[in-house]
Amino acid sequence: MIHEEPLNQEQCWQAIVTRDRTANGTFVFAVRSTGIYCRPSCPARRPRREQVIFFRQMQEAEAAQFRPCRRCYPQYASAPESQAEMIEASLSLYSNAPR
């Protein structure tokens, strides 16, 4: 069993407060009062700190009976990540095409 370092609660909270996009993918947070989980950059209203729980992975949040947010869709890759993957795949196909 691999033991990961625990999440730094204060750093996670600061990522939520600043809606830090670079923190997306490193953790998700769940809000007890609403029963949802979000990515750190979610544009929804900021929850009260005492209502927030941090999870390293979205599967952990879902196992704890939280559902994904309908504003930030944490269960899907963000648009820039998807676009970057699509561009990489296109470039790979182009460079490997017979001439």
N, CA, C and O atoms as CSV, one atom per row, in Angstrom:
chain,resi,resn,atom,element,x,y,z
A,1,MET,N,N,0.837,-1.186,0.000
A,1,MET,CA,C,0.000,0.000,0.000
A,1,MET,C,C,0.877,1.241,0.000
A,1,MET,O,O,1.804,1.346,0.803
A,2,ILE,N,N,0.595,2.173,-0.886
A,2,ILE,CA,C,1.368,3.414,-0.989
A,2,ILE,C,C,0.747,4.464,-0.076
A,2,ILE,O,O,-0.457,4.718,-0.122
A,3,HIS,N,N,1.590,5.065,0.750
A,3,HIS,CA,C,1.110,6.127,1.644
A,3,HIS,C,C,1.523,7.464,1.053
A,3,HIS,O,O,2.713,7.754,0.930
A,4,GLU,N,N,0.558,8.261,0.696
A,4,GLU,CA,C,0.842,9.578,0.149
A,4,GLU,C,C,0.887,10.594,1.271
A,4,GLU,O,O,0.260,10.436,2.318
A,5,GLU,N,N,1.646,11.636,1.017
A,5,GLU,CA,C,1.721,12.733,1.968
A,5,GLU,C,C,0.340,13.374,2.101
A,5,GLU,O,O,-0.330,13.582,1.089
A,6,PRO,N,N,-0.100,13.691,3.305
A,6,PRO,CA,C,-1.431,14.305,3.461
A,6,PRO,C,C,-1.476,15.684,2.804
A,6,PRO,O,O,-0.464,16.375,2.690
A,7,LEU,N,N,-2.674,16.058,2.378
A,7,LEU,CA,C,-2.866,17.372,1.767
A,7,LEU,C,C,-2.645,18.471,2.796
A,7,LEU,O,O,-3.034,18.333,3.956
A,8,ASN,N,N,-2.027,19.548,2.372
A,8,ASN,CA,C,-1.858,20.711,3.229
A,8,ASN,C,C,-3.159,21.503,3.169
A,8,ASN,O,O,-3.459,22.141,2.161
A,9,GLN,N,N,-3.920,21.459,4.241
A,9,GLN,CA,C,-5.250,22.070,4.275
A,9,GLN,C,C,-5.216,23.569,3.976
A,9,GLN,O,O,-6.077,24.085,3.264
A,10,GLU,N,N,-4.226,24.258,4.520
A,10,GLU,CA,C,-4.158,25.716,4.320
A,10,GLU,C,C,-3.821,26.057,2.864
A,10,GLU,O,O,-4.383,26.997,2.303
A,11,GLN,N,N,-2.910,25.301,2.253
A,11,GLN,CA,C,-2.585,25.553,0.842
A,11,GLN,C,C,-3.786,25.251,-0.046
A,11,GLN,O,O,-4.056,25.977,-1.003
A,12,CYS,N,N,-4.505,24.180,0.273
A,12,CYS,CA,C,-5.700,23.846,-0.504
A,12,CYS,C,C,-6.739,24.958,-0.384
A,12,CYS,O,O,-7.346,25.356,-1.379
A,13,TRP,N,N,-6.940,25.450,0.813
A,13,TRP,CA,C,-7.927,26.514,1.010
A,13,TRP,C,C,-7.524,27.769,0.239
A,13,TRP,O,O,-8.370,28.417,-0.378
A,14,GLN,N,N,-6.225,28.117,0.273
A,14,GLN,CA,C,-5.761,29.295,-0.467
A,14,GLN,C,C,-5.977,29.127,-1.970
A,14,GLN,O,O,-6.275,30.098,-2.666
A,15,ALA,N,N,-5.828,27.902,-2.471
A,15,ALA,CA,C,-6.079,27.640,-3.891
A,15,ALA,C,C,-7.548,27.876,-4.227
A,15,ALA,O,O,-7.864,28.364,-5.312
A,16,ILE,N,N,-8.442,27.537,-3.312
A,16,ILE,CA,C,-9.874,27.766,-3.523
A,16,ILE,C,C,-10.184,29.265,-3.482
A,16,ILE,O,O,-10.912,29.779,-4.330
A,17,VAL,N,N,-9.628,29.952,-2.492
A,17,VAL,CA,C,-9.865,31.391,-2.326
A,17,VAL,C,C,-9.417,32.157,-3.564
A,17,VAL,O,O,-10.094,33.090,-3.996
A,18,THR,N,N,-8.282,31.770,-4.135
A,18,THR,CA,C,-7.746,32.475,-5.306
A,18,THR,C,C,-8.189,31.846,-6.627
A,18,THR,O,O,-7.825,32.320,-7.703
A,19,ARG,N,N,-8.979,30.771,-6.532
A,19,ARG,CA,C,-9.437,30.028,-7.730
A,19,ARG,C,C,-8.252,29.687,-8.637
A,19,ARG,O,O,-8.261,29.950,-9.840
A,20,ASP,N,N,-7.254,29.104,-8.024
A,20,ASP,CA,C,-5.980,28.782,-8.673
A,20,ASP,C,C,-6.125,27.627,-9.664
A,20,ASP,O,O,-6.297,26.477,-9.260
A,21,ARG,N,N,-6.058,27.929,-10.941
A,21,ARG,CA,C,-6.190,26.901,-11.990
A,21,ARG,C,C,-5.033,25.912,-11.965
A,21,ARG,O,O,-5.194,24.766,-12.385
A,22,THR,N,N,-3.869,26.337,-11.480
A,22,THR,CA,C,-2.728,25.414,-11.448
A,22,THR,C,C,-2.922,24.314,-10.412
A,22,THR,O,O,-2.228,23.299,-10.459
A,23,ALA,N,N,-3.845,24.494,-9.484
A,23,ALA,CA,C,-4.126,23.474,-8.472
A,23,ALA,C,C,-5.115,22.420,-8.977
A,23,ALA,O,O,-5.275,21.374,-8.349
A,24,ASN,N,N,-5.775,22.687,-10.101
A,24,ASN,CA,C,-6.708,21.697,-10.658
A,24,ASN,C,C,-5.954,20.400,-10.931
A,24,ASN,O,O,-4.851,20.412,-11.478
A,25,GLY,N,N,-6.554,19.304,-10.550
A,25,GLY,CA,C,-5.922,18.008,-10.757
A,25,GLY,C,C,-5.087,17.541,-9.587
A,25,GLY,O,O,-4.719,16.368,-9.520
A,26,THR,N,N,-4.775,18.447,-8.651
A,26,THR,CA,C,-3.994,18.039,-7.485
A,26,THR,C,C,-4.892,17.642,-6.320
A,26,THR,O,O,-4.479,16.882,-5.444
A,27,PHE,N,N,-6.116,18.153,-6.310
A,27,PHE,CA,C,-7.100,17.792,-5.292
A,27,PHE,C,C,-8.468,18.272,-5.731
A,27,PHE,O,O,-8.585,19.059,-6.670
A,28,VAL,N,N,-9.496,17.802,-5.059
A,28,VAL,CA,C,-10.849,18.341,-5.200
A,28,VAL,C,C,-11.326,18.681,-3.800
A,28,VAL,O,O,-10.809,18.159,-2.812
A,29,PHE,N,N,-12.308,19.553,-3.724
A,29,PHE,CA,C,-12.886,19.861,-2.415
A,29,PHE,C,C,-14.375,19.606,-2.461
A,29,PHE,O,O,-15.026,19.802,-3.487
A,30,ALA,N,N,-14.901,19.169,-1.340
A,30,ALA,CA,C,-16.325,18.905,-1.225
A,30,ALA,C,C,-16.921,19.845,-0.191
A,30,ALA,O,O,-16.251,20.269,0.751
A,31,VAL,N,N,-18.199,20.164,-0.387
A,31,VAL,CA,C,-18.897,21.063,0.525
A,31,VAL,C,C,-19.998,20.257,1.221
A,31,VAL,O,O,-20.927,19.768,0.578
A,32,ARG,N,N,-19.878,20.130,2.528
A,32,ARG,CA,C,-20.833,19.315,3.294
A,32,ARG,C,C,-22.274,19.787,3.136
A,32,ARG,O,O,-23.182,18.965,3.006
A,33,SER,N,N,-22.494,21.089,3.144
A,33,SER,CA,C,-23.862,21.622,3.131
A,33,SER,C,C,-24.570,21.407,1.796
A,33,SER,O,O,-25.799,21.335,1.762
A,34,THR,N,N,-23.828,21.303,0.701
A,34,THR,CA,C,-24.450,21.118,-0.610
A,34,THR,C,C,-24.330,19.692,-1.139
A,34,THR,O,O,-25.105,19.279,-2.002
A,35,GLY,N,N,-23.358,18.941,-0.622
A,35,GLY,CA,C,-23.158,17.572,-1.081
A,35,GLY,C,C,-22.460,17.478,-2.426
A,35,GLY,O,O,-22.559,16.454,-3.103
A,36,ILE,N,N,-21.747,18.546,-2.829
A,36,ILE,CA,C,-21.053,18.517,-4.120
A,36,ILE,C,C,-19.548,18.607,-3.920
A,36,ILE,O,O,-19.070,19.032,-2.868
A,37,TYR,N,N,-18.803,18.195,-4.958
A,37,TYR,CA,C,-17.357,18.408,-4.955
A,37,TYR,C,C,-16.969,19.177,-6.209
A,37,TYR,O,O,-17.614,19.062,-7.251
A,38,CYS,N,N,-15.897,19.968,-6.090
A,38,CYS,CA,C,-15.465,20.873,-7.151
A,38,CYS,C,C,-13.953,20.817,-7.327
A,38,CYS,O,O,-13.222,20.292,-6.487
A,39,ARG,N,N,-13.511,21.380,-8.452
A,39,ARG,CA,C,-12.080,21.599,-8.635
A,39,ARG,C,C,-11.729,22.939,-7.981
A,39,ARG,O,O,-12.625,23.759,-7.782
A,40,PRO,N,N,-10.470,23.190,-7.642
A,40,PRO,CA,C,-10.099,24.433,-6.939
A,40,PRO,C,C,-10.483,25.721,-7.662
A,40,PRO,O,O,-10.752,26.726,-7.003
A,41,SER,N,N,-10.516,25.725,-8.974
A,41,SER,CA,C,-10.804,26.960,-9.718
A,41,SER,C,C,-12.286,27.173,-9.987
A,41,SER,O,O,-12.636,28.055,-10.772
A,42,CYS,N,N,-13.159,26.408,-9.371
A,42,CYS,CA,C,-14.599,26.502,-9.634
A,42,CYS,C,C,-15.109,27.934,-9.453
A,42,CYS,O,O,-14.790,28.591,-8.462
A,43,PRO,N,N,-15.907,28.415,-10.423
A,43,PRO,CA,C,-16.426,29.780,-10.339
A,43,PRO,C,C,-17.618,29.952,-9.391
A,43,PRO,O,O,-18.085,31.073,-9.191
A,44,ALA,N,N,-18.105,28.874,-8.816
A,44,ALA,CA,C,-19.247,28.969,-7.904
A,44,ALA,C,C,-18.876,29.797,-6.664
A,44,ALA,O,O,-17.701,30.002,-6.361
A,45,ARG,N,N,-19.891,30.254,-5.974
A,45,ARG,CA,C,-19.675,31.040,-4.758
A,45,ARG,C,C,-18.773,30.268,-3.796
A,45,ARG,O,O,-18.922,29.056,-3.639
A,46,ARG,N,N,-17.852,30.958,-3.164
A,46,ARG,CA,C,-16.921,30.321,-2.241
A,46,ARG,C,C,-17.671,29.809,-1.007
A,46,ARG,O,O,-18.446,30.550,-0.401
A,47,PRO,N,N,-17.443,28.542,-0.633
A,47,PRO,CA,C,-18.128,27.997,0.541
A,47,PRO,C,C,-17.489,28.481,1.841
A,47,PRO,O,O,-16.381,29.018,1.840
A,48,ARG,N,N,-18.185,28.288,2.918
A,48,ARG,CA,C,-17.615,28.593,4.229
A,48,ARG,C,C,-16.563,27.540,4.540
A,48,ARG,O,O,-16.774,26.355,4.282
A,49,ARG,N,N,-15.456,27.956,5.083
A,49,ARG,CA,C,-14.306,27.065,5.326
A,49,ARG,C,C,-14.694,25.843,6.159
A,49,ARG,O,O,-14.224,24.736,5.900
A,50,GLU,N,N,-15.540,26.046,7.143
A,50,GLU,CA,C,-15.894,24.919,8.029
A,50,GLU,C,C,-16.747,23.862,7.335
A,50,GLU,O,O,-16.932,22.772,7.877
A,51,GLN,N,N,-17.267,24.160,6.156
A,51,GLN,CA,C,-18.082,23.212,5.396
A,51,GLN,C,C,-17.261,22.403,4.385
A,51,GLN,O,O,-17.790,21.500,3.737
A,52,VAL,N,N,-15.972,22.727,4.250
A,52,VAL,CA,C,-15.137,22.146,3.194
A,52,VAL,C,C,-14.322,20.947,3.675
A,52,VAL,O,O,-13.764,20.952,4.773
A,53,ILE,N,N,-14.267,19.924,2.827
A,53,ILE,CA,C,-13.431,18.739,3.032
A,53,ILE,C,C,-12.577,18.593,1.778
A,53,ILE,O,O,-13.066,18.806,0.669
A,54,PHE,N,N,-11.312,18.235,1.943
A,54,PHE,CA,C,-10.411,18.070,0.806
A,54,PHE,C,C,-10.177,16.590,0.516
A,54,PHE,O,O,-10.056,15.772,1.428
A,55,PHE,N,N,-10.119,16.270,-0.762
A,55,PHE,CA,C,-9.825,14.913,-1.213
A,55,PHE,C,C,-8.737,14.975,-2.270
A,55,PHE,O,O,-8.714,15.895,-3.088
A,56,ARG,N,N,-7.852,14.018,-2.260
A,56,ARG,CA,C,-6.790,13.974,-3.255
A,56,ARG,C,C,-7.348,13.632,-4.636
A,56,ARG,O,O,-6.868,14.151,-5.644
A,57,GLN,N,N,-8.362,12.761,-4.688
A,57,GLN,CA,C,-8.941,12.333,-5.960
A,57,GLN,C,C,-10.459,12.425,-5.915
A,57,GLN,O,O,-11.070,12.309,-4.852
A,58,MET,N,N,-11.060,12.635,-7.082
A,58,MET,CA,C,-12.521,12.754,-7.140
A,58,MET,C,C,-13.208,11.451,-6.764
A,58,MET,O,O,-14.328,11.475,-6.254
A,59,GLN,N,N,-12.557,10.307,-7.005
A,59,GLN,CA,C,-13.155,9.022,-6.630
A,59,GLN,C,C,-13.358,8.930,-5.115
A,59,GLN,O,O,-14.314,8.311,-4.647
A,60,GLU,N,N,-12.468,9.538,-4.367
A,60,GLU,CA,C,-12.612,9.560,-2.909
A,60,GLU,C,C,-13.839,10.385,-2.508
A,60,GLU,O,O,-14.581,9.999,-1.605
A,61,ALA,N,N,-14.046,11.514,-3.179
A,61,ALA,CA,C,-15.203,12.362,-2.888
A,61,ALA,C,C,-16.495,11.626,-3.237
A,61,ALA,O,O,-17.470,11.692,-2.488
A,62,GLU,N,N,-16.504,10.931,-4.365
A,62,GLU,CA,C,-17.698,10.181,-4.767
A,62,GLU,C,C,-17.964,9.020,-3.813
A,62,GLU,O,O,-19.119,8.713,-3.519
A,63,ALA,N,N,-16.907,8.375,-3.330
A,63,ALA,CA,C,-17.075,7.292,-2.363
A,63,ALA,C,C,-17.659,7.810,-1.047
A,63,ALA,O,O,-18.315,7.072,-0.312
A,64,ALA,N,N,-17.410,9.096,-0.762
A,64,ALA,CA,C,-17.962,9.725,0.445
A,64,ALA,C,C,-19.342,10.320,0.179
A,64,ALA,O,O,-19.853,11.097,0.987
A,65,GLN,N,N,-19.952,9.951,-0.968
A,65,GLN,CA,C,-21.321,10.338,-1.334
A,65,GLN,C,C,-21.491,11.779,-1.787
A,65,GLN,O,O,-22.584,12.334,-1.679
A,66,PHE,N,N,-20.412,12.401,-2.300
A,66,PHE,CA,C,-20.533,13.738,-2.886
A,66,PHE,C,C,-20.727,13.581,-4.387
A,66,PHE,O,O,-20.227,12.627,-4.984
A,67,ARG,N,N,-21.458,14.519,-5.004
A,67,ARG,CA,C,-21.684,14.466,-6.449
A,67,ARG,C,C,-20.880,15.580,-7.110
A,67,ARG,O,O,-20.550,16.570,-6.457
A,68,PRO,N,N,-20.556,15.432,-8.413
A,68,PRO,CA,C,-19.766,16.460,-9.093
A,68,PRO,C,C,-20.544,17.757,-9.296
A,68,PRO,O,O,-21.761,17.749,-9.482
A,69,CYS,N,N,-19.830,18.844,-9.257
A,69,CYS,CA,C,-20.388,20.181,-9.478
A,69,CYS,C,C,-20.863,20.321,-10.916
A,69,CYS,O,O,-20.251,19.767,-11.830
A,70,ARG,N,N,-21.935,21.049,-11.120
A,70,ARG,CA,C,-22.462,21.285,-12.467
A,70,ARG,C,C,-21.942,22.587,-13.072
A,70,ARG,O,O,-22.344,22.970,-14.171
A,71,ARG,N,N,-21.056,23.259,-12.358
A,71,ARG,CA,C,-20.457,24.476,-12.916
A,71,ARG,C,C,-19.047,24.216,-13.422
A,71,ARG,O,O,-18.668,24.704,-14.487
A,72,CYS,N,N,-18.264,23.442,-12.660
A,72,CYS,CA,C,-16.866,23.227,-13.072
A,72,CYS,C,C,-16.611,21.821,-13.616
A,72,CYS,O,O,-15.530,21.553,-14.141
A,73,TYR,N,N,-17.582,20.928,-13.500
A,73,TYR,CA,C,-17.474,19.556,-14.019
A,73,TYR,C,C,-16.115,18.920,-13.710
A,73,TYR,O,O,-15.341,18.643,-14.626
A,74,PRO,N,N,-15.823,18.690,-12.434
A,74,PRO,CA,C,-14.504,18.164,-12.072
A,74,PRO,C,C,-14.232,16.756,-12.592
A,74,PRO,O,O,-13.079,16.328,-12.627
A,75,GLN,N,N,-15.264,16.037,-12.992
A,75,GLN,CA,C,-15.071,14.669,-13.481
A,75,GLN,C,C,-14.519,14.639,-14.903
A,75,GLN,O,O,-14.116,13.579,-15.382
A,76,TYR,N,N,-14.495,15.781,-15.585
A,76,TYR,CA,C,-13.978,15.861,-16.949
A,76,TYR,C,C,-12.673,16.640,-16.971
A,76,TYR,O,O,-12.432,17.498,-16.122
A,77,ALA,N,N,-11.843,16.335,-17.944
A,77,ALA,CA,C,-10.615,17.120,-18.127
A,77,ALA,C,C,-11.011,18.537,-18.504
A,77,ALA,O,O,-12.018,18.746,-19.182
A,78,SER,N,N,-10.238,19.493,-18.074
A,78,SER,CA,C,-10.565,20.873,-18.413
A,78,SER,C,C,-10.349,21.096,-19.906
A,78,SER,O,O,-9.596,20.363,-20.547
A,79,ALA,N,N,-10.996,22.085,-20.443
A,79,ALA,CA,C,-10.926,22.359,-21.876
A,79,ALA,C,C,-9.489,22.551,-22.367
A,79,ALA,O,O,-9.127,21.977,-23.394
A,80,PRO,N,N,-8.650,23.341,-21.670
A,80,PRO,CA,C,-7.276,23.494,-22.159
A,80,PRO,C,C,-6.526,22.164,-22.212
A,80,PRO,O,O,-5.764,21.926,-23.149
A,81,GLU,N,N,-6.731,21.291,-21.217
A,81,GLU,CA,C,-6.066,19.995,-21.222
A,81,GLU,C,C,-6.546,19.170,-22.406
A,81,GLU,O,O,-5.735,18.554,-23.097
A,82,SER,N,N,-7.851,19.150,-22.650
A,82,SER,CA,C,-8.402,18.391,-23.761
A,82,SER,C,C,-7.905,18.933,-25.090
A,82,SER,O,O,-7.568,18.165,-25.991
A,83,GLN,N,N,-7.857,20.252,-25.216
A,83,GLN,CA,C,-7.388,20.860,-26.453
A,83,GLN,C,C,-5.916,20.547,-26.684
A,83,GLN,O,O,-5.505,20.263,-27.808
A,84,ALA,N,N,-5.133,20.599,-25.628
A,84,ALA,CA,C,-3.706,20.304,-25.758
A,84,ALA,C,C,-3.497,18.862,-26.199
A,84,ALA,O,O,-2.646,18.586,-27.046
A,85,GLU,N,N,-4.270,17.940,-25.628
A,85,GLU,CA,C,-4.170,16.540,-26.026
A,85,GLU,C,C,-4.565,16.372,-27.490
A,85,GLU,O,O,-3.923,15.619,-28.223
A,86,MET,N,N,-5.609,17.062,-27.916
A,86,MET,CA,C,-6.072,16.962,-29.293
A,86,MET,C,C,-5.022,17.530,-30.258
A,86,MET,O,O,-4.782,16.956,-31.320
A,87,ILE,N,N,-4.406,18.639,-29.896
A,87,ILE,CA,C,-3.375,19.240,-30.741
A,87,ILE,C,C,-2.167,18.321,-30.840
A,87,ILE,O,O,-1.611,18.137,-31.922
A,88,GLU,N,N,-1.757,17.738,-29.708
A,88,GLU,CA,C,-0.640,16.793,-29.716
A,88,GLU,C,C,-0.923,15.607,-30.622
A,88,GLU,O,O,-0.063,15.203,-31.405
A,89,ALA,N,N,-2.117,15.051,-30.520
A,89,ALA,CA,C,-2.486,13.902,-31.347
A,89,ALA,C,C,-2.490,14.288,-32.823
A,89,ALA,O,O,-2.038,13.509,-33.662
A,90,SER,N,N,-2.988,15.470,-33.150
A,90,SER,CA,C,-3.019,15.935,-34.539
A,90,SER,C,C,-1.613,16.109,-35.088
A,90,SER,O,O,-1.324,15.699,-36.212
A,91,LEU,N,N,-0.735,16.720,-34.290
A,91,LEU,CA,C,0.643,16.914,-34.726
A,91,LEU,C,C,1.355,15.585,-34.922
A,91,LEU,O,O,2.140,15.419,-35.855
A,92,SER,N,N,1.074,14.645,-34.035
A,92,SER,CA,C,1.668,13.314,-34.151
A,92,SER,C,C,1.222,12.638,-35.437
A,92,SER,O,O,2.043,12.052,-36.143
A,93,LEU,N,N,-0.066,12.708,-35.751
A,93,LEU,CA,C,-0.585,12.120,-36.988
A,93,LEU,C,C,0.036,12.791,-38.209
A,93,LEU,O,O,0.410,12.126,-39.175
A,94,TYR,N,N,0.138,14.102,-38.153
A,94,TYR,CA,C,0.694,14.865,-39.286
A,94,TYR,C,C,2.159,14.504,-39.517
A,94,TYR,O,O,2.574,14.275,-40.653
A,95,SER,N,N,2.944,14.454,-38.434
A,95,SER,CA,C,4.373,14.181,-38.591
A,95,SER,C,C,4.638,12.726,-38.984
A,95,SER,O,O,5.686,12.442,-39.565
A,96,ASN,N,N,3.728,11.800,-38.688
A,96,ASN,CA,C,3.909,10.400,-39.032
A,96,ASN,C,C,3.216,9.997,-40.336
A,96,ASN,O,O,3.260,8.832,-40.730
A,97,ALA,N,N,2.581,10.955,-40.999
A,97,ALA,CA,C,1.874,10.659,-42.243
A,97,ALA,C,C,2.873,10.395,-43.373
A,97,ALA,O,O,3.917,11.045,-43.445
A,98,PRO,N,N,2.553,9.440,-44.256
A,98,PRO,CA,C,3.442,9.177,-45.401
A,98,PRO,C,C,3.451,10.371,-46.352
A,98,PRO,O,O,2.451,11.074,-46.496
A,99,ARG,N,N,4.571,10.582,-46.982
A,99,ARG,CA,C,4.700,11.742,-47.881
A,99,ARG,C,C,4.974,11.306,-49.280
A,99,ARG,O,O,5.113,12.142,-50.172
